[in-house]
């Protein structure tokens, strides 16, 4: 009888221990409000031959145009708060997008209904980053009255992909079967890009005289690449960018160009704060592709950018 009782007791204890272990092993499913998360492990080789590896993690939601915090193994970058937003909200009035092979073209829907000619912006991606990562910035530029042509390459630094995009859209302008037939302003052409894409802008402008305006966002161009460039160049960067540091890349490039140029750094911004820079990119293109005097004034002493408390280290020349 004692043996039976001991056996029953041991069984009860075993069941109890198993139940506790099972409860501890179960975890509640994690809850997240992130609508879309994209992670890219990127690497580019500097002109010196040193390989720089970057890990970019972007979290995008339907209700916010602010990019996610850039995470480094040894340091944390903090995004600007909403009170630091530096550009007015962009209200899209109607855009259309075409994907044609390795090209994504975003343009005003009104293009189909009128005979106006729209200036062109050739976009270049950062290292290892897809075009979709930048779509809100691209749409903001297109909404200001531009045809934006983005090449899918994720290694754009030499500038050839942007030049190919310019050739592509000019060819479409003369193609009677294309929606862009006679709708492309083939004279007023600009380039814009981020990180390695910013480097692409400088190299493309050095090679192609059709380019009339450059916006380099956190661009990884060298002073040697930018040296002597006379195309109007805007260099936008961020104080907490630990991937393409301003004083190593962006500011030396600004100093090296020979033409009209402006430079500013977003306070508290990081390498992925490009969505907070669309307004000034549009102003620069309006100034030099649409000959807008009020847009040029944005970049003068006492102008909008100089007085914008969300930015620092503003300077301009020529």
PyMOL commands that set and color helices and strands:
alter all, ss='L'
color gray80, all
select helices_A, chain A and resi 2-25+82-84+109-113+131-143+160-173+196-207+223-226+246-256+274-289+293-297
alter helices_A, ss='H'
color red, helices_A
select strands_A, chain A and resi 36-45+51-60+95-100+103-108+118-124+146-151+184-194+211-217+232-238+261-266+311-317
alter strands_A, ss='S'
color yellow, strands_A
deselect
rebuild
show_as cartoon
